[in-house]
Amino acid sequence: MHMLYDSDAFVVVHLQANAPAEGEPEPDIARHGFEIVDKRHNREVYLDGSWADAFQRQIKAWQEDTPTQEEVEETLERYAELAQTPLVMH
């Protein structure tokens, strides 16, 4: 788990696929994903599969052309609209 972004409004965490245990075969597809937490509305969304791939491309674009915080937050807001899971603290 690697925190990519943390602001007053959002947290973004990259969850990477676990390496297989010794003696286990490599999976055909290494799974990874991104969790986006909308702090303002106490919701979270987990992106995997094609959604994670699209978000990974967005991150690469940000690395090439550094965005403003407003641009990052606008993009995260669009992804956060997918959030249906209320955030529950344990």
PyMOL Python script that loads the backbone (N, CA, C, O; Angstrom):
from pymol import cmd

cmd.read_pdbstr("""\
ATOM      1  N   MET A   1       0.857  -1.161   0.000  1.00  0.00           N
ATOM      2  CA  MET A   1       0.000   0.000   0.000  1.00  0.00           C
ATOM      3  C   MET A   1       0.909   1.232   0.000  1.00  0.00           C
ATOM      4  O   MET A   1       1.877   1.313   0.756  1.00  0.00           O
ATOM      5  N   HIS A   2       0.568   2.189  -0.871  1.00  0.00           N
ATOM      6  CA  HIS A   2       1.389   3.378  -1.018  1.00  0.00           C
ATOM      7  C   HIS A   2       0.468   4.594  -1.162  1.00  0.00           C
ATOM      8  O   HIS A   2      -0.333   4.671  -2.094  1.00  0.00           O
ATOM      9  N   MET A   3       0.594   5.545  -0.222  1.00  0.00           N
ATOM     10  CA  MET A   3      -0.235   6.743  -0.301  1.00  0.00           C
ATOM     11  C   MET A   3       0.325   7.662  -1.385  1.00  0.00           C
ATOM     12  O   MET A   3       1.503   8.021  -1.371  1.00  0.00           O
ATOM     13  N   LEU A   4      -0.547   8.032  -2.325  1.00  0.00           N
ATOM     14  CA  LEU A   4      -0.147   8.885  -3.434  1.00  0.00           C
ATOM     15  C   LEU A   4      -0.531  10.338  -3.226  1.00  0.00           C
ATOM     16  O   LEU A   4       0.145  11.241  -3.717  1.00  0.00           O
ATOM     17  N   TYR A   5      -1.618  10.566  -2.496  1.00  0.00           N
ATOM     18  CA  TYR A   5      -2.147  11.927  -2.386  1.00  0.00           C
ATOM     19  C   TYR A   5      -2.929  12.046  -1.093  1.00  0.00           C
ATOM     20  O   TYR A   5      -3.662  11.131  -0.718  1.00  0.00           O
ATOM     21  N   ASP A   6      -2.776  13.164  -0.416  1.00  0.00           N
ATOM     22  CA  ASP A   6      -3.536  13.426   0.807  1.00  0.00           C
ATOM     23  C   ASP A   6      -3.758  14.926   0.907  1.00  0.00           C
ATOM     24  O   ASP A   6      -2.802  15.699   0.981  1.00  0.00           O
ATOM     25  N   SER A   7      -5.017  15.335   0.909  1.00  0.00           N
ATOM     26  CA  SER A   7      -5.374  16.748   1.050  1.00  0.00           C
ATOM     27  C   SER A   7      -6.526  16.844   2.040  1.00  0.00           C
ATOM     28  O   SER A   7      -6.933  15.844   2.631  1.00  0.00           O
ATOM     29  N   ASP A   8      -7.039  18.033   2.214  1.00  0.00           N
ATOM     30  CA  ASP A   8      -8.197  18.209   3.104  1.00  0.00           C
ATOM     31  C   ASP A   8      -9.428  17.496   2.556  1.00  0.00           C
ATOM     32  O   ASP A   8     -10.326  17.143   3.320  1.00  0.00           O
ATOM     33  N   ALA A   9      -9.481  17.280   1.241  1.00  0.00           N
ATOM     34  CA  ALA A   9     -10.679  16.714   0.613  1.00  0.00           C
ATOM     35  C   ALA A   9     -10.535  15.242   0.215  1.00  0.00           C
ATOM     36  O   ALA A   9     -11.522  14.507   0.237  1.00  0.00           O
ATOM     37  N   PHE A  10      -9.333  14.800  -0.146  1.00  0.00           N
ATOM     38  CA  PHE A  10      -9.159  13.452  -0.699  1.00  0.00           C
ATOM     39  C   PHE A  10      -7.908  12.755  -0.177  1.00  0.00           C
ATOM     40  O   PHE A  10      -6.928  13.388   0.217  1.00  0.00           O
ATOM     41  N   VAL A  11      -7.981  11.431  -0.190  1.00  0.00           N
ATOM     42  CA  VAL A  11      -6.814  10.570  -0.004  1.00  0.00           C
ATOM     43  C   VAL A  11      -6.832   9.567  -1.146  1.00  0.00           C
ATOM     44  O   VAL A  11      -7.883   9.020  -1.481  1.00  0.00           O
ATOM     45  N   VAL A  12      -5.664   9.322  -1.747  1.00  0.00           N
ATOM     46  CA  VAL A  12      -5.540   8.312  -2.798  1.00  0.00           C
ATOM     47  C   VAL A  12      -4.439   7.357  -2.389  1.00  0.00           C
ATOM     48  O   VAL A  12      -3.319   7.766  -2.081  1.00  0.00           O
ATOM     49  N   VAL A  13      -4.780   6.061  -2.389  1.00  0.00           N
ATOM     50  CA  VAL A  13      -3.835   5.019  -2.017  1.00  0.00           C
ATOM     51  C   VAL A  13      -3.727   4.025  -3.166  1.00  0.00           C
ATOM     52  O   VAL A  13      -4.734   3.616  -3.745  1.00  0.00           O
ATOM     53  N   HIS A  14      -2.489   3.638  -3.491  1.00  0.00           N
ATOM     54  CA  HIS A  14      -2.243   2.614  -4.512  1.00  0.00           C
ATOM     55  C   HIS A  14      -2.025   1.297  -3.788  1.00  0.00           C
ATOM     56  O   HIS A  14      -1.113   1.174  -2.970  1.00  0.00           O
ATOM     57  N   LEU A  15      -2.852   0.324  -4.087  1.00  0.00           N
ATOM     58  CA  LEU A  15      -2.734  -1.005  -3.508  1.00  0.00           C
ATOM     59  C   LEU A  15      -2.138  -1.913  -4.571  1.00  0.00           C
ATOM     60  O   LEU A  15      -2.747  -2.154  -5.614  1.00  0.00           O
ATOM     61  N   GLN A  16      -0.943  -2.412  -4.294  1.00  0.00           N
ATOM     62  CA  GLN A  16      -0.238  -3.214  -5.274  1.00  0.00           C
ATOM     63  C   GLN A  16      -0.480  -4.694  -5.034  1.00  0.00           C
ATOM     64  O   GLN A  16      -0.754  -5.130  -3.916  1.00  0.00           O
ATOM     65  N   ALA A  17      -0.372  -5.451  -6.116  1.00  0.00           N
ATOM     66  CA  ALA A  17      -0.568  -6.893  -6.037  1.00  0.00           C
ATOM     67  C   ALA A  17       0.509  -7.512  -5.162  1.00  0.00           C
ATOM     68  O   ALA A  17       1.672  -7.111  -5.203  1.00  0.00           O
ATOM     69  N   ASN A  18       0.103  -8.492  -4.373  1.00  0.00           N
ATOM     70  CA  ASN A  18       1.066  -9.207  -3.544  1.00  0.00           C
ATOM     71  C   ASN A  18       1.869 -10.169  -4.400  1.00  0.00           C
ATOM     72  O   ASN A  18       1.343 -10.777  -5.332  1.00  0.00           O
ATOM     73  N   ALA A  19       3.128 -10.298  -4.080  1.00  0.00           N
ATOM     74  CA  ALA A  19       3.957 -11.294  -4.753  1.00  0.00           C
ATOM     75  C   ALA A  19       3.490 -12.675  -4.288  1.00  0.00           C
ATOM     76  O   ALA A  19       3.103 -12.832  -3.129  1.00  0.00           O
ATOM     77  N   PRO A  20       3.518 -13.670  -5.163  1.00  0.00           N
ATOM     78  CA  PRO A  20       3.088 -15.004  -4.747  1.00  0.00           C
ATOM     79  C   PRO A  20       4.043 -15.579  -3.706  1.00  0.00           C
ATOM     80  O   PRO A  20       5.232 -15.259  -3.686  1.00  0.00           O
ATOM     81  N   ALA A  21       3.506 -16.426  -2.852  1.00  0.00           N
ATOM     82  CA  ALA A  21       4.333 -17.100  -1.855  1.00  0.00           C
ATOM     83  C   ALA A  21       5.318 -18.033  -2.559  1.00  0.00           C
ATOM     84  O   ALA A  21       5.096 -18.453  -3.695  1.00  0.00           O
ATOM     85  N   GLU A  22       6.392 -18.342  -1.873  1.00  0.00           N
ATOM     86  CA  GLU A  22       7.407 -19.213  -2.461  1.00  0.00           C
ATOM     87  C   GLU A  22       6.790 -20.537  -2.890  1.00  0.00           C
ATOM     88  O   GLU A  22       6.071 -21.180  -2.125  1.00  0.00           O
ATOM     89  N   GLY A  23       7.080 -20.932  -4.121  1.00  0.00           N
ATOM     90  CA  GLY A  23       6.558 -22.186  -4.649  1.00  0.00           C
ATOM     91  C   GLY A  23       5.228 -22.043  -5.368  1.00  0.00           C
ATOM     92  O   GLY A  23       4.805 -22.968  -6.061  1.00  0.00           O
ATOM     93  N   GLU A  24       4.558 -20.901  -5.220  1.00  0.00           N
ATOM     94  CA  GLU A  24       3.291 -20.670  -5.916  1.00  0.00           C
ATOM     95  C   GLU A  24       3.575 -20.051  -7.275  1.00  0.00           C
ATOM     96  O   GLU A  24       4.531 -19.291  -7.423  1.00  0.00           O
ATOM     97  N   PRO A  25       2.749 -20.372  -8.276  1.00  0.00           N
ATOM     98  CA  PRO A  25       2.975 -19.791  -9.609  1.00  0.00           C
ATOM     99  C   PRO A  25       2.596 -18.315  -9.643  1.00  0.00           C
ATOM    100  O   PRO A  25       1.764 -17.843  -8.869  1.00  0.00           O
ATOM    101  N   GLU A  26       3.233 -17.608 -10.566  1.00  0.00           N
ATOM    102  CA  GLU A  26       2.883 -16.204 -10.788  1.00  0.00           C
ATOM    103  C   GLU A  26       1.459 -16.147 -11.339  1.00  0.00           C
ATOM    104  O   GLU A  26       1.100 -16.964 -12.186  1.00  0.00           O
ATOM    105  N   PRO A  27       0.636 -15.194 -10.874  1.00  0.00           N
ATOM    106  CA  PRO A  27      -0.704 -15.078 -11.451  1.00  0.00           C
ATOM    107  C   PRO A  27      -0.615 -14.599 -12.898  1.00  0.00           C
ATOM    108  O   PRO A  27       0.336 -13.914 -13.276  1.00  0.00           O
ATOM    109  N   ASP A  28      -1.612 -14.964 -13.704  1.00  0.00           N
ATOM    110  CA  ASP A  28      -1.647 -14.521 -15.092  1.00  0.00           C
ATOM    111  C   ASP A  28      -1.713 -13.002 -15.179  1.00  0.00           C
ATOM    112  O   ASP A  28      -1.078 -12.389 -16.037  1.00  0.00           O
ATOM    113  N   ILE A  29      -2.484 -12.406 -14.285  1.00  0.00           N
ATOM    114  CA  ILE A  29      -2.637 -10.956 -14.248  1.00  0.00           C
ATOM    115  C   ILE A  29      -2.408 -10.490 -12.819  1.00  0.00           C
ATOM    116  O   ILE A  29      -3.121 -10.891 -11.900  1.00  0.00           O
ATOM    117  N   ALA A  30      -1.406  -9.641 -12.645  1.00  0.00           N
ATOM    118  CA  ALA A  30      -1.166  -9.069 -11.319  1.00  0.00           C
ATOM    119  C   ALA A  30      -2.224  -8.013 -11.063  1.00  0.00           C
ATOM    120  O   ALA A  30      -2.371  -7.071 -11.842  1.00  0.00           O
ATOM    121  N   ARG A  31      -2.952  -8.167  -9.987  1.00  0.00           N
ATOM    122  CA  ARG A  31      -4.029  -7.225  -9.680  1.00  0.00           C
ATOM    123  C   ARG A  31      -3.493  -6.065  -8.855  1.00  0.00           C
ATOM    124  O   ARG A  31      -2.699  -6.254  -7.933  1.00  0.00           O
ATOM    125  N   HIS A  32      -3.922  -4.906  -9.187  1.00  0.00           N
ATOM    126  CA  HIS A  32      -3.609  -3.723  -8.402  1.00  0.00           C
ATOM    127  C   HIS A  32      -4.819  -2.811  -8.477  1.00  0.00           C
ATOM    128  O   HIS A  32      -5.699  -2.986  -9.320  1.00  0.00           O
ATOM    129  N   GLY A  33      -4.845  -1.850  -7.595  1.00  0.00           N
ATOM    130  CA  GLY A  33      -5.971  -0.932  -7.618  1.00  0.00           C
ATOM    131  C   GLY A  33      -5.654   0.342  -6.870  1.00  0.00           C
ATOM    132  O   GLY A  33      -4.576   0.511  -6.301  1.00  0.00           O
ATOM    133  N   PHE A  34      -6.630   1.232  -6.891  1.00  0.00           N
ATOM    134  CA  PHE A  34      -6.509   2.521  -6.231  1.00  0.00           C
ATOM    135  C   PHE A  34      -7.751   2.746  -5.389  1.00  0.00           C
ATOM    136  O   PHE A  34      -8.872   2.503  -5.836  1.00  0.00           O
ATOM    137  N   GLU A  35      -7.542   3.209  -4.176  1.00  0.00           N
ATOM    138  CA  GLU A  35      -8.657   3.585  -3.323  1.00  0.00           C
ATOM    139  C   GLU A  35      -8.659   5.110  -3.240  1.00  0.00           C
ATOM    140  O   GLU A  35      -7.645   5.728  -2.916  1.00  0.00           O
ATOM    141  N   ILE A  36      -9.804   5.698  -3.535  1.00  0.00           N
ATOM    142  CA  ILE A  36      -9.976   7.140  -3.438  1.00  0.00           C
ATOM    143  C   ILE A  36     -10.999   7.400  -2.336  1.00  0.00           C
ATOM    144  O   ILE A  36     -12.134   6.928  -2.404  1.00  0.00           O
ATOM    145  N   VAL A  37     -10.586   8.150  -1.329  1.00  0.00           N
ATOM    146  CA  VAL A  37     -11.473   8.496  -0.215  1.00  0.00           C
ATOM    147  C   VAL A  37     -11.836   9.965  -0.337  1.00  0.00           C
ATOM    148  O   VAL A  37     -10.968  10.836  -0.397  1.00  0.00           O
ATOM    149  N   ASP A  38     -13.127  10.220  -0.371  1.00  0.00           N
ATOM    150  CA  ASP A  38     -13.659  11.582  -0.388  1.00  0.00           C
ATOM    151  C   ASP A  38     -13.955  11.948   1.066  1.00  0.00           C
ATOM    152  O   ASP A  38     -14.972  11.529   1.619  1.00  0.00           O
ATOM    153  N   LYS A  39     -13.083  12.713   1.673  1.00  0.00           N
ATOM    154  CA  LYS A  39     -13.222  13.067   3.083  1.00  0.00           C
ATOM    155  C   LYS A  39     -14.436  13.953   3.334  1.00  0.00           C
ATOM    156  O   LYS A  39     -15.028  13.902   4.412  1.00  0.00           O
ATOM    157  N   ARG A  40     -14.809  14.759   2.355  1.00  0.00           N
ATOM    158  CA  ARG A  40     -15.924  15.691   2.536  1.00  0.00           C
ATOM    159  C   ARG A  40     -17.251  14.973   2.675  1.00  0.00           C
ATOM    160  O   ARG A  40     -18.125  15.406   3.425  1.00  0.00           O
ATOM    161  N   HIS A  41     -17.401  13.868   1.944  1.00  0.00           N
ATOM    162  CA  HIS A  41     -18.669  13.141   1.946  1.00  0.00           C
ATOM    163  C   HIS A  41     -18.576  11.779   2.626  1.00  0.00           C
ATOM    164  O   HIS A  41     -19.535  11.007   2.615  1.00  0.00           O
ATOM    165  N   ASN A  42     -17.411  11.486   3.221  1.00  0.00           N
ATOM    166  CA  ASN A  42     -17.186  10.214   3.933  1.00  0.00           C
ATOM    167  C   ASN A  42     -17.554   9.010   3.072  1.00  0.00           C
ATOM    168  O   ASN A  42     -18.305   8.129   3.490  1.00  0.00           O
ATOM    169  N   ARG A  43     -17.000   8.995   1.847  1.00  0.00           N
ATOM    170  CA  ARG A  43     -17.221   7.872   0.934  1.00  0.00           C
ATOM    171  C   ARG A  43     -15.895   7.454   0.328  1.00  0.00           C
ATOM    172  O   ARG A  43     -14.936   8.225   0.280  1.00  0.00           O
ATOM    173  N   GLU A  44     -15.869   6.206  -0.134  1.00  0.00           N
ATOM    174  CA  GLU A  44     -14.674   5.720  -0.804  1.00  0.00           C
ATOM    175  C   GLU A  44     -15.056   4.901  -2.008  1.00  0.00           C
ATOM    176  O   GLU A  44     -16.136   4.314  -2.072  1.00  0.00           O
ATOM    177  N   VAL A  45     -14.133   4.872  -2.976  1.00  0.00           N
ATOM    178  CA  VAL A  45     -14.320   4.052  -4.160  1.00  0.00           C
ATOM    179  C   VAL A  45     -13.007   3.325  -4.415  1.00  0.00           C
ATOM    180  O   VAL A  45     -11.927   3.899  -4.275  1.00  0.00           O
ATOM    181  N   TYR A  46     -13.115   2.058  -4.790  1.00  0.00           N
ATOM    182  CA  TYR A  46     -11.940   1.259  -5.123  1.00  0.00           C
ATOM    183  C   TYR A  46     -11.949   1.020  -6.626  1.00  0.00           C
ATOM    184  O   TYR A  46     -12.915   0.493  -7.178  1.00  0.00           O
ATOM    185  N   LEU A  47     -10.862   1.413  -7.279  1.00  0.00           N
ATOM    186  CA  LEU A  47     -10.739   1.232  -8.724  1.00  0.00           C
ATOM    187  C   LEU A  47      -9.822   0.066  -9.004  1.00  0.00           C
ATOM    188  O   LEU A  47      -8.685   0.033  -8.532  1.00  0.00           O
ATOM    189  N   ASP A  48     -10.312  -0.896  -9.775  1.00  0.00           N
ATOM    190  CA  ASP A  48      -9.441  -1.971 -10.238  1.00  0.00           C
ATOM    191  C   ASP A  48      -9.770  -2.257 -11.692  1.00  0.00           C
ATOM    192  O   ASP A  48     -10.664  -1.637 -12.267  1.00  0.00           O
ATOM    193  N   GLY A  49      -9.049  -3.193 -12.281  1.00  0.00           N
ATOM    194  CA  GLY A  49      -9.287  -3.533 -13.676  1.00  0.00           C
ATOM    195  C   GLY A  49      -9.073  -2.349 -14.597  1.00  0.00           C
ATOM    196  O   GLY A  49      -8.089  -1.620 -14.471  1.00  0.00           O
ATOM    197  N   SER A  50     -10.006  -2.161 -15.531  1.00  0.00           N
ATOM    198  CA  SER A  50      -9.862  -1.087 -16.514  1.00  0.00           C
ATOM    199  C   SER A  50      -9.937   0.300 -15.867  1.00  0.00           C
ATOM    200  O   SER A  50      -9.325   1.246 -16.364  1.00  0.00           O
ATOM    201  N   TRP A  51     -10.682   0.429 -14.760  1.00  0.00           N
ATOM    202  CA  TRP A  51     -10.728   1.709 -14.049  1.00  0.00           C
ATOM    203  C   TRP A  51      -9.354   2.039 -13.470  1.00  0.00           C
ATOM    204  O   TRP A  51      -8.904   3.182 -13.551  1.00  0.00           O
ATOM    205  N   ALA A  52      -8.684   1.038 -12.882  1.00  0.00           N
ATOM    206  CA  ALA A  52      -7.343   1.256 -12.339  1.00  0.00           C
ATOM    207  C   ALA A  52      -6.362   1.601 -13.449  1.00  0.00           C
ATOM    208  O   ALA A  52      -5.496   2.459 -13.274  1.00  0.00           O
ATOM    209  N   ASP A  53      -6.495   0.941 -14.578  1.00  0.00           N
ATOM    210  CA  ASP A  53      -5.618   1.237 -15.720  1.00  0.00           C
ATOM    211  C   ASP A  53      -5.801   2.679 -16.193  1.00  0.00           C
ATOM    212  O   ASP A  53      -4.825   3.371 -16.484  1.00  0.00           O
ATOM    213  N   ALA A  54      -7.044   3.124 -16.266  1.00  0.00           N
ATOM    214  CA  ALA A  54      -7.328   4.496 -16.688  1.00  0.00           C
ATOM    215  C   ALA A  54      -6.758   5.497 -15.680  1.00  0.00           C
ATOM    216  O   ALA A  54      -6.197   6.522 -16.067  1.00  0.00           O
ATOM    217  N   PHE A  55      -6.905   5.197 -14.395  1.00  0.00           N
ATOM    218  CA  PHE A  55      -6.381   6.097 -13.370  1.00  0.00           C
ATOM    219  C   PHE A  55      -4.851   6.106 -13.402  1.00  0.00           C
ATOM    220  O   PHE A  55      -4.238   7.151 -13.184  1.00  0.00           O
ATOM    221  N   GLN A  56      -4.235   4.965 -13.670  1.00  0.00           N
ATOM    222  CA  GLN A  56      -2.776   4.883 -13.792  1.00  0.00           C
ATOM    223  C   GLN A  56      -2.294   5.764 -14.949  1.00  0.00           C
ATOM    224  O   GLN A  56      -1.267   6.433 -14.834  1.00  0.00           O
ATOM    225  N   ARG A  57      -3.029   5.765 -16.053  1.00  0.00           N
ATOM    226  CA  ARG A  57      -2.676   6.639 -17.172  1.00  0.00           C
ATOM    227  C   ARG A  57      -2.785   8.110 -16.771  1.00  0.00           C
ATOM    228  O   ARG A  57      -1.974   8.935 -17.190  1.00  0.00           O
ATOM    229  N   GLN A  58      -3.790   8.432 -15.958  1.00  0.00           N
ATOM    230  CA  GLN A  58      -3.947   9.809 -15.462  1.00  0.00           C
ATOM    231  C   GLN A  58      -2.743  10.207 -14.611  1.00  0.00           C
ATOM    232  O   GLN A  58      -2.229  11.319 -14.731  1.00  0.00           O
ATOM    233  N   ILE A  59      -2.307   9.308 -13.765  1.00  0.00           N
ATOM    234  CA  ILE A  59      -1.146   9.591 -12.912  1.00  0.00           C
ATOM    235  C   ILE A  59       0.093   9.831 -13.767  1.00  0.00           C
ATOM    236  O   ILE A  59       0.864  10.754 -13.501  1.00  0.00           O
ATOM    237  N   LYS A  60       0.286   9.012 -14.784  1.00  0.00           N
ATOM    238  CA  LYS A  60       1.439   9.198 -15.681  1.00  0.00           C
ATOM    239  C   LYS A  60       1.360  10.555 -16.396  1.00  0.00           C
ATOM    240  O   LYS A  60       2.378  11.223 -16.578  1.00  0.00           O
ATOM    241  N   ALA A  61       0.166  10.951 -16.794  1.00  0.00           N
ATOM    242  CA  ALA A  61      -0.004  12.263 -17.436  1.00  0.00           C
ATOM    243  C   ALA A  61       0.348  13.377 -16.460  1.00  0.00           C
ATOM    244  O   ALA A  61       0.966  14.369 -16.846  1.00  0.00           O
ATOM    245  N   TRP A  62      -0.045  13.220 -15.188  1.00  0.00           N
ATOM    246  CA  TRP A  62       0.297  14.222 -14.181  1.00  0.00           C
ATOM    247  C   TRP A  62       1.809  14.295 -13.972  1.00  0.00           C
ATOM    248  O   TRP A  62       2.354  15.371 -13.726  1.00  0.00           O
ATOM    249  N   GLN A  63       2.483  13.151 -14.069  1.00  0.00           N
ATOM    250  CA  GLN A  63       3.935  13.145 -13.888  1.00  0.00           C
ATOM    251  C   GLN A  63       4.638  13.881 -15.025  1.00  0.00           C
ATOM    252  O   GLN A  63       5.690  14.485 -14.817  1.00  0.00           O
ATOM    253  N   GLU A  64       4.072  13.834 -16.202  1.00  0.00           N
ATOM    254  CA  GLU A  64       4.667  14.509 -17.350  1.00  0.00           C
ATOM    255  C   GLU A  64       4.364  16.009 -17.362  1.00  0.00           C
ATOM    256  O   GLU A  64       5.197  16.810 -17.787  1.00  0.00           O
ATOM    257  N   ASP A  65       3.190  16.379 -16.903  1.00  0.00           N
ATOM    258  CA  ASP A  65       2.766  17.783 -16.905  1.00  0.00           C
ATOM    259  C   ASP A  65       2.145  18.071 -15.546  1.00  0.00           C
ATOM    260  O   ASP A  65       0.947  17.864 -15.354  1.00  0.00           O
ATOM    261  N   THR A  66       2.941  18.542 -14.616  1.00  0.00           N
ATOM    262  CA  THR A  66       2.517  18.724 -13.231  1.00  0.00           C
ATOM    263  C   THR A  66       1.256  19.596 -13.154  1.00  0.00           C
ATOM    264  O   THR A  66       1.263  20.753 -13.573  1.00  0.00           O
ATOM    265  N   PRO A  67       0.176  19.021 -12.613  1.00  0.00           N
ATOM    266  CA  PRO A  67      -1.075  19.779 -12.509  1.00  0.00           C
ATOM    267  C   PRO A  67      -1.098  20.638 -11.246  1.00  0.00           C
ATOM    268  O   PRO A  67      -0.288  20.459 -10.337  1.00  0.00           O
ATOM    269  N   THR A  68      -2.032  21.559 -11.217  1.00  0.00           N
ATOM    270  CA  THR A  68      -2.283  22.315  -9.991  1.00  0.00           C
ATOM    271  C   THR A  68      -3.098  21.433  -9.056  1.00  0.00           C
ATOM    272  O   THR A  68      -3.662  20.422  -9.473  1.00  0.00           O
ATOM    273  N   GLN A  69      -3.153  21.822  -7.803  1.00  0.00           N
ATOM    274  CA  GLN A  69      -3.960  21.070  -6.847  1.00  0.00           C
ATOM    275  C   GLN A  69      -5.431  21.101  -7.265  1.00  0.00           C
ATOM    276  O   GLN A  69      -6.144  20.112  -7.098  1.00  0.00           O
ATOM    277  N   GLU A  70      -5.882  22.226  -7.804  1.00  0.00           N
ATOM    278  CA  GLU A  70      -7.275  22.320  -8.265  1.00  0.00           C
ATOM    279  C   GLU A  70      -7.554  21.307  -9.371  1.00  0.00           C
ATOM    280  O   GLU A  70      -8.610  20.674  -9.376  1.00  0.00           O
ATOM    281  N   GLU A  71      -6.625  21.150 -10.304  1.00  0.00           N
ATOM    282  CA  GLU A  71      -6.814  20.180 -11.393  1.00  0.00           C
ATOM    283  C   GLU A  71      -6.867  18.750 -10.859  1.00  0.00           C
ATOM    284  O   GLU A  71      -7.678  17.942 -11.312  1.00  0.00           O
ATOM    285  N   VAL A  72      -6.004  18.446  -9.900  1.00  0.00           N
ATOM    286  CA  VAL A  72      -6.017  17.107  -9.287  1.00  0.00           C
ATOM    287  C   VAL A  72      -7.349  16.878  -8.588  1.00  0.00           C
ATOM    288  O   VAL A  72      -7.976  15.832  -8.757  1.00  0.00           O
ATOM    289  N   GLU A  73      -7.773  17.849  -7.813  1.00  0.00           N
ATOM    290  CA  GLU A  73      -9.020  17.700  -7.045  1.00  0.00           C
ATOM    291  C   GLU A  73     -10.240  17.580  -7.973  1.00  0.00           C
ATOM    292  O   GLU A  73     -11.170  16.832  -7.669  1.00  0.00           O
ATOM    293  N   GLU A  74     -10.245  18.296  -9.082  1.00  0.00           N
ATOM    294  CA  GLU A  74     -11.352  18.176 -10.038  1.00  0.00           C
ATOM    295  C   GLU A  74     -11.412  16.764 -10.615  1.00  0.00           C
ATOM    296  O   GLU A  74     -12.493  16.195 -10.768  1.00  0.00           O
ATOM    297  N   THR A  75     -10.257  16.207 -10.932  1.00  0.00           N
ATOM    298  CA  THR A  75     -10.216  14.841 -11.465  1.00  0.00           C
ATOM    299  C   THR A  75     -10.676  13.841 -10.404  1.00  0.00           C
ATOM    300  O   THR A  75     -11.468  12.945 -10.695  1.00  0.00           O
ATOM    301  N   LEU A  76     -10.185  13.993  -9.187  1.00  0.00           N
ATOM    302  CA  LEU A  76     -10.587  13.091  -8.109  1.00  0.00           C
ATOM    303  C   LEU A  76     -12.076  13.203  -7.818  1.00  0.00           C
ATOM    304  O   LEU A  76     -12.724  12.212  -7.482  1.00  0.00           O
ATOM    305  N   GLU A  77     -12.613  14.401  -7.947  1.00  0.00           N
ATOM    306  CA  GLU A  77     -14.051  14.603  -7.749  1.00  0.00           C
ATOM    307  C   GLU A  77     -14.857  13.769  -8.738  1.00  0.00           C
ATOM    308  O   GLU A  77     -15.872  13.175  -8.371  1.00  0.00           O
ATOM    309  N   ARG A  78     -14.407  13.723  -9.993  1.00  0.00           N
ATOM    310  CA  ARG A  78     -15.125  12.927 -11.003  1.00  0.00           C
ATOM    311  C   ARG A  78     -15.094  11.440 -10.640  1.00  0.00           C
ATOM    312  O   ARG A  78     -16.103  10.747 -10.772  1.00  0.00           O
ATOM    313  N   TYR A  79     -13.952  10.955 -10.188  1.00  0.00           N
ATOM    314  CA  TYR A  79     -13.885   9.556  -9.760  1.00  0.00           C
ATOM    315  C   TYR A  79     -14.709   9.328  -8.501  1.00  0.00           C
ATOM    316  O   TYR A  79     -15.351   8.287  -8.361  1.00  0.00           O
ATOM    317  N   ALA A  80     -14.698  10.285  -7.590  1.00  0.00           N
ATOM    318  CA  ALA A  80     -15.433  10.145  -6.336  1.00  0.00           C
ATOM    319  C   ALA A  80     -16.937  10.061  -6.566  1.00  0.00           C
ATOM    320  O   ALA A  80     -17.665   9.536  -5.724  1.00  0.00           O
ATOM    321  N   GLU A  81     -17.404  10.573  -7.693  1.00  0.00           N
ATOM    322  CA  GLU A  81     -18.832  10.465  -8.010  1.00  0.00           C
ATOM    323  C   GLU A  81     -19.249   9.002  -8.157  1.00  0.00           C
ATOM    324  O   GLU A  81     -20.432   8.681  -8.037  1.00  0.00           O
ATOM    325  N   LEU A  82     -18.298   8.123  -8.413  1.00  0.00           N
ATOM    326  CA  LEU A  82     -18.585   6.692  -8.507  1.00  0.00           C
ATOM    327  C   LEU A  82     -18.784   6.057  -7.132  1.00  0.00           C
ATOM    328  O   LEU A  82     -19.331   4.960  -7.024  1.00  0.00           O
ATOM    329  N   ALA A  83     -18.341   6.748  -6.087  1.00  0.00           N
ATOM    330  CA  ALA A  83     -18.347   6.192  -4.738  1.00  0.00           C
ATOM    331  C   ALA A  83     -19.768   5.931  -4.252  1.00  0.00           C
ATOM    332  O   ALA A  83     -20.612   6.827  -4.231  1.00  0.00           O
ATOM    333  N   GLN A  84     -20.004   4.711  -3.870  1.00  0.00           N
ATOM    334  CA  GLN A  84     -21.281   4.336  -3.287  1.00  0.00           C
ATOM    335  C   GLN A  84     -21.091   3.759  -1.883  1.00  0.00           C
ATOM    336  O   GLN A  84     -22.062   3.513  -1.168  1.00  0.00           O
ATOM    337  N   THR A  85     -19.834   3.546  -1.497  1.00  0.00           N
ATOM    338  CA  THR A  85     -19.537   2.911  -0.228  1.00  0.00           C
ATOM    339  C   THR A  85     -19.275   3.968   0.837  1.00  0.00           C
ATOM    340  O   THR A  85     -18.319   4.736   0.727  1.00  0.00           O
ATOM    341  N   PRO A  86     -20.123   4.013   1.873  1.00  0.00           N
ATOM    342  CA  PRO A  86     -19.853   4.962   2.951  1.00  0.00           C
ATOM    343  C   PRO A  86     -18.590   4.559   3.696  1.00  0.00           C
ATOM    344  O   PRO A  86     -18.321   3.370   3.866  1.00  0.00           O
ATOM    345  N   LEU A  87     -17.835   5.518   4.130  1.00  0.00           N
ATOM    346  CA  LEU A  87     -16.615   5.272   4.877  1.00  0.00           C
ATOM    347  C   LEU A  87     -16.973   4.941   6.305  1.00  0.00           C
ATOM    348  O   LEU A  87     -17.681   5.700   6.967  1.00  0.00           O
ATOM    349  N   VAL A  88     -16.482   3.801   6.786  1.00  0.00           N
ATOM    350  CA  VAL A  88     -16.764   3.353   8.144  1.00  0.00           C
ATOM    351  C   VAL A  88     -15.432   3.159   8.855  1.00  0.00           C
ATOM    352  O   VAL A  88     -14.556   2.442   8.372  1.00  0.00           O
ATOM    353  N   MET A  89     -15.291   3.791   9.984  1.00  0.00           N
ATOM    354  CA  MET A  89     -14.068   3.647  10.790  1.00  0.00           C
ATOM    355  C   MET A  89     -14.234   2.481  11.735  1.00  0.00           C
ATOM    356  O   MET A  89     -15.282   2.317  12.360  1.00  0.00           O
ATOM    357  N   HIS A  90     -13.195   1.670  11.837  1.00  0.00           N
ATOM    358  CA  HIS A  90     -13.220   0.504  12.744  1.00  0.00           C
ATOM    359  C   HIS A  90     -12.357   0.764  13.936  1.00  0.00           C
ATOM    360  O   HIS A  90     -12.243  -0.091  14.815  1.00  0.00           O
TER     361      HIS A  90
END
""", "prot")
cmd.dss("prot")
cmd.show_as("cartoon", "prot")
cmd.util.cbc("prot")
cmd.orient("prot")
